[in-house]
Amino acid sequence: MPPFVQLDYLYTPSKDVAADARYFTDVLGGKPIFRIEGMGARVAKIELTDGPPHVLLTDHLEGDQPILIYRVEDLEASMRALKKRGWKKAQTLEIPMGPCCSFTTPAGHRLAIYELTRPEVARHFDGRFDF
C-alpha cells in the first residue's frame, strides 16, 4: 500500500496570480479562499470542489508543472517505506501545515509528501485578500 492519505493541494506555478485567480473563480466557478502577498510572492487558494485537492496558484514556483502535495500519516515512516521501493529522498522543508519532503520523479513529475502536524494553520489565511 502506498503511504499517501490524500492529495490535499495542487501547488501551481502562475505568471500572473491575480489574473489566474480571477479565471479560476469567474470562469471556472471556484471559490476564492485567500490571495496573499508577502516576502516577494503572491499565492491564491481556490476551491474548485467541496474537498481537496485545493488549487494554490503562486508566482514563486519555478517551472511549468505543479507540485502534487499529498498528506501522509507519518512523514518519516512514509519516507522509509518509499525508500524501500527505490525512491530517493530529495529536499525536506517545513510548510505551514508541517514537515514536508518535495521530490521529482524520474519522468519529471513533481510531488511532495507532508505530515499534518499543525492543522490549525491551514485556515490561518482564509478570508485574507491582499490583491
C-alpha positions as CSV (number, residue, x, y, z in Angstrom):
1,M,0.0,0.0,0.0
2,P,1.3,3.5,-0.8
3,P,1.8,5.8,2.2
4,F,-0.4,8.5,0.9
5,V,-3.6,9.6,2.7
6,Q,-4.9,12.2,0.4
7,L,-4.0,14.7,-2.3
8,D,-4.5,18.0,-0.5
9,Y,-3.0,20.6,-2.8
10,L,-2.1,21.3,-6.4
11,Y,0.8,23.8,-6.0
12,T,0.6,25.5,-9.3
13,P,3.0,28.0,-10.9
14,S,1.5,31.2,-12.3
15,K,3.0,34.1,-14.2
16,D,0.0,36.3,-13.1
17,V,-1.6,35.1,-9.9
18,A,-4.3,37.8,-9.9
19,A,-5.4,37.0,-13.4
20,D,-5.3,33.3,-12.9
21,A,-7.3,33.6,-9.7
22,R,-9.9,35.6,-11.5
23,Y,-10.2,32.9,-14.2
24,F,-10.5,30.1,-11.7
25,T,-13.2,31.9,-9.8
26,D,-15.1,34.0,-12.5
27,V,-14.9,31.4,-15.4
28,L,-14.5,28.1,-13.6
29,G,-16.7,28.9,-10.7
30,G,-14.2,28.2,-8.0
31,K,-14.4,29.7,-4.5
32,P,-11.7,32.2,-3.6
33,I,-10.3,31.3,-0.1
34,F,-7.4,33.7,0.0
35,R,-5.0,35.9,-2.0
36,I,-1.9,36.8,0.0
37,E,1.2,38.7,-0.8
38,G,4.3,38.6,1.2
39,M,8.1,38.1,1.1
40,G,8.1,38.9,-2.6
41,A,5.5,36.2,-3.5
42,R,1.8,36.0,-4.3
43,V,-0.3,33.0,-3.5
44,A,-4.0,32.4,-4.1
45,K,-6.0,29.5,-2.8
46,I,-9.0,28.4,-4.8
47,E,-11.5,25.6,-4.1
48,L,-13.0,24.0,-7.2
49,T,-14.8,21.3,-5.2
50,D,-16.1,20.9,-1.6
51,G,-13.0,19.0,-0.7
52,P,-9.4,18.6,-1.6
53,P,-7.3,19.0,-3.7
54,H,-7.2,22.7,-3.3
55,V,-5.5,24.8,-6.0
56,L,-2.7,27.0,-4.8
57,L,-1.6,29.5,-7.5
58,T,1.8,31.0,-6.9
59,D,4.3,33.2,-8.7
60,H,7.4,32.0,-6.8
61,L,7.4,28.4,-8.0
62,E,9.8,27.7,-10.9
63,G,9.0,25.6,-13.9
64,D,5.7,24.9,-15.6
65,Q,4.5,21.8,-13.7
66,P,2.5,21.8,-10.5
67,I,3.6,20.0,-7.4
68,L,1.1,17.5,-6.2
69,I,1.1,17.7,-2.4
70,Y,0.0,14.5,-0.6
71,R,-0.7,14.2,3.1
72,V,0.8,11.2,4.9
73,E,0.2,10.0,8.4
74,D,3.9,9.9,9.4
75,L,6.4,11.6,7.2
76,E,9.5,9.7,8.4
77,A,7.7,6.3,8.2
78,S,6.4,7.2,4.7
79,M,9.9,8.2,3.5
80,R,11.3,4.9,4.9
81,A,8.5,2.9,3.1
82,L,9.1,4.7,-0.2
83,K,12.9,4.3,0.1
84,K,12.4,0.5,0.3
85,R,10.7,0.8,-3.1
86,G,13.6,2.6,-4.7
87,W,12.5,6.2,-4.1
88,K,15.3,8.7,-3.5
89,K,14.8,11.3,-0.8
90,A,15.1,14.9,-2.0
91,Q,14.5,18.3,-0.3
92,T,13.0,18.3,3.1
93,L,11.4,21.5,4.3
94,E,8.7,23.0,6.5
95,I,5.4,24.2,5.0
96,P,2.9,26.0,7.2
97,M,1.0,22.7,7.9
98,G,4.0,20.6,8.9
99,P,7.2,18.9,7.8
100,C,7.4,18.1,4.1
101,C,9.6,16.4,1.5
102,S,9.5,17.6,-2.1
103,F,10.8,15.5,-4.9
104,T,10.7,14.9,-8.7
105,T,10.1,11.5,-10.3
106,P,12.5,10.2,-13.0
107,A,10.0,11.3,-15.6
108,G,9.8,14.9,-14.2
109,H,6.6,14.8,-12.2
110,R,6.8,17.0,-9.1
111,L,5.4,15.6,-5.8
112,A,5.6,16.4,-2.1
113,I,4.5,14.5,0.9
114,Y,3.8,16.2,4.2
115,E,2.6,15.3,7.7
116,L,-0.2,17.5,9.1
117,T,1.2,18.5,12.5
118,R,-0.3,22.0,12.5
119,P,-3.9,21.6,11.3
120,E,-4.9,25.0,12.6
121,V,-2.6,26.7,10.2
122,A,-4.5,25.5,7.1
123,R,-7.2,28.1,7.8
124,H,-4.9,30.9,9.0
125,F,-5.0,32.9,5.8
126,D,-8.6,32.1,4.9
127,G,-10.5,35.3,4.1
128,R,-7.4,37.4,3.5
129,F,-7.4,39.2,0.2
130,D,-4.2,41.3,-0.3
131,F,-4.7,41.7,-4.1
